[in-house]
Amino acid sequence: MTEVWLPAIYCQNPHCPNGIRPIFLPYPNPPSTSEGQPNWPKDTWRAFLACHYCERGYSYAKSDVRWEPLNLEGESDAQNFWILVEAKCVQENCGLPIRIFFFGKENTSEKKRDSTVANGCIGAACELGHFLAKSPDTVQMSPAYIIE
């Protein structure tokens, strides 16, 4: 049995159908549970993450990240993929992107992905607190291998 440490968060929505199960974050080369947990993320880490299950997005900080053991044998939630969505804020001269991360399963449909992005962006803001300028279907998406 191969167990590794993976960083995880828990959805802040008390009515999330995922319940109290961890949502694993992407982390390259996770260490074995026989090793110590990495010192990640940084103290100043903040990320806006949208939940695949309830489609709600919330802001998370380092204090929200827990290192959880995960058995890599068989099927696991480590098969999730993460996408970074970057959008412009409403303040024209700001220039800071609004960054929203969302995850899905390998078999996530395009319709489900688009719905999660649209609903999960509600409340997202840039570092200065400005909200979205355009709907999320007009923004750039790219894979996220680690959330920094």
Backbone torsions as a table, in degrees:
resi	resn	phi	psi	omega
1	MET	NA	124.0	179.6
2	THR	-103.2	113.4	177.0
3	GLU	-113.1	138.5	178.3
4	VAL	-128.7	162.0	172.2
5	TRP	-88.6	132.8	172.9
6	LEU	-132.6	140.5	176.1
7	PRO	-71.2	144.6	-178.8
8	ALA	-144.7	155.0	171.1
9	ILE	-124.0	168.3	175.6
10	TYR	-121.1	133.1	-178.7
11	CYS	-57.4	137.1	-178.3
12	GLN	-83.4	-6.9	178.5
13	ASN	-78.9	115.3	-178.4
14	PRO	-65.6	-14.7	-179.3
15	HIS	-105.7	14.3	-178.9
16	CYS	-63.9	131.6	178.4
17	PRO	-65.4	-14.4	176.4
18	ASN	-73.7	-12.5	179.6
19	GLY	65.6	-135.8	-177.0
20	ILE	-106.4	26.5	176.7
21	ARG	-81.4	146.1	-179.9
22	PRO	-69.7	150.0	171.3
23	ILE	-110.2	110.1	-174.1
24	PHE	-75.6	136.2	178.2
25	LEU	-91.7	155.1	177.8
26	PRO	-69.7	138.9	178.1
27	TYR	-154.0	118.8	-178.1
28	PRO	-70.4	138.7	176.4
29	ASN	50.7	63.0	-179.7
30	PRO	-63.3	140.7	-178.7
31	PRO	-76.3	154.8	174.6
32	SER	-64.5	152.0	178.3
33	THR	-67.1	-12.2	175.4
34	SER	-76.7	-12.1	177.6
35	GLU	-101.3	170.1	177.2
36	GLY	-74.3	161.8	177.7
37	GLN	-77.7	138.8	179.2
38	PRO	-63.9	155.8	176.2
39	ASN	-89.8	75.5	-179.1
40	TRP	-143.2	143.2	0.5
41	PRO	-84.1	-179.8	176.8
42	LYS	-66.0	159.6	179.7
43	ASP	-58.1	-30.3	-176.7
44	THR	-91.1	4.5	-176.2
45	TRP	-61.6	131.7	172.9
46	ARG	-143.2	141.4	178.0
47	ALA	-150.2	145.9	175.4
48	PHE	-101.0	114.5	-174.6
49	LEU	-117.9	132.5	177.9
50	ALA	-101.6	130.7	-177.7
51	CYS	-80.7	132.0	178.8
52	HIS	-66.5	-31.1	-172.9
53	TYR	-80.4	-45.1	-177.8
54	CYS	-107.1	-7.5	179.0
55	GLU	62.8	26.6	176.3
56	ARG	-108.2	144.9	179.3
57	GLY	-109.8	145.7	-179.9
58	TYR	-143.2	155.5	175.8
59	SER	-86.9	133.9	-179.6
60	TYR	-123.0	151.7	178.3
61	ALA	-124.6	174.0	179.5
62	LYS	-52.6	-38.8	-177.8
63	SER	-64.9	-15.5	178.6
64	ASP	-88.2	-11.8	-177.1
65	VAL	-87.6	130.3	176.5
66	ARG	-121.1	140.3	174.4
67	TRP	-90.1	120.0	-175.7
68	GLU	-117.7	142.2	174.5
69	PRO	-74.5	143.4	178.7
70	LEU	-138.5	129.6	176.5
71	ASN	-81.4	118.7	-176.9
72	LEU	-80.4	-9.6	-179.7
73	GLU	-80.8	138.4	179.8
74	GLY	77.8	-163.8	-178.9
75	GLU	-78.4	144.8	180.0
76	SER	-154.9	164.9	176.5
77	ASP	-72.3	-3.9	176.1
78	ALA	-70.3	-10.3	178.3
79	GLN	-78.9	3.0	177.1
80	ASN	-65.5	151.5	171.2
81	PHE	-118.6	151.2	-179.7
82	TRP	-117.7	140.4	178.6
83	ILE	-122.3	137.8	173.7
84	LEU	-98.0	125.6	175.5
85	VAL	-109.7	125.7	177.5
86	GLU	-115.7	131.0	-179.0
87	ALA	-132.6	163.7	177.0
88	LYS	-90.0	146.6	177.5
89	CYS	-85.0	169.0	-174.7
90	VAL	-70.4	-23.7	-178.9
91	GLN	-79.7	110.9	-172.0
92	GLU	-57.8	-39.8	-176.3
93	ASN	-92.5	7.0	-176.3
94	CYS	-70.1	-57.5	179.0
95	GLY	82.3	-9.1	178.7
96	LEU	-84.1	132.4	-179.7
97	PRO	-76.6	154.5	168.0
98	ILE	-95.7	122.6	-176.3
99	ARG	-111.6	122.1	178.9
100	ILE	-124.7	129.9	177.5
101	PHE	-107.3	137.5	173.2
102	PHE	-139.9	155.8	-178.1
103	PHE	-123.8	162.7	175.9
104	GLY	-151.4	175.2	175.4
105	LYS	-90.8	166.5	179.5
106	GLU	-58.1	-30.8	-176.7
107	ASN	-98.5	18.1	179.1
108	THR	-64.8	128.3	179.7
109	SER	-74.0	158.9	177.8
110	GLU	-62.7	-37.7	179.1
111	LYS	-62.4	-44.9	179.4
112	LYS	-65.4	-42.1	178.7
113	ARG	-59.6	-48.3	-178.7
114	ASP	-63.9	-37.7	178.5
115	SER	-65.9	-42.6	179.0
116	THR	-64.0	-40.9	178.4
117	VAL	-63.9	-48.5	-177.1
118	ALA	-61.6	-46.6	-178.3
119	ASN	-77.6	-34.6	-176.9
120	GLY	-74.0	-15.2	180.0
121	CYS	-80.7	-14.5	-177.8
122	ILE	-61.2	123.1	-179.9
123	GLY	93.9	-8.4	179.1
124	ALA	-71.2	143.9	-178.3
125	ALA	-143.7	159.8	174.4
126	CYS	-75.5	178.7	-178.1
127	GLU	-60.5	-23.1	179.6
128	LEU	-94.1	1.3	176.2
129	GLY	92.3	9.3	177.9
130	HIS	-81.7	142.6	-177.6
131	PHE	-91.3	-179.8	-177.6
132	LEU	-59.9	140.5	176.1
133	ALA	-92.3	-32.5	-177.4
134	LYS	-132.7	164.0	177.4
135	SER	-65.8	149.2	-174.8
136	PRO	-64.4	-11.7	179.6
137	ASP	-76.1	-1.3	179.6
138	THR	-109.7	15.2	-175.1
139	VAL	-109.1	173.4	180.0
140	GLN	-87.5	138.7	175.1
141	MET	-121.8	142.3	176.3
142	SER	-151.0	155.3	178.5
143	PRO	-62.5	147.2	177.1
144	ALA	-118.0	117.1	-179.1
145	TYR	-95.8	-19.3	172.1
146	ILE	-155.1	144.2	-177.2
147	ILE	-101.0	105.8	-178.4
148	GLU	-115.4	NA	NA
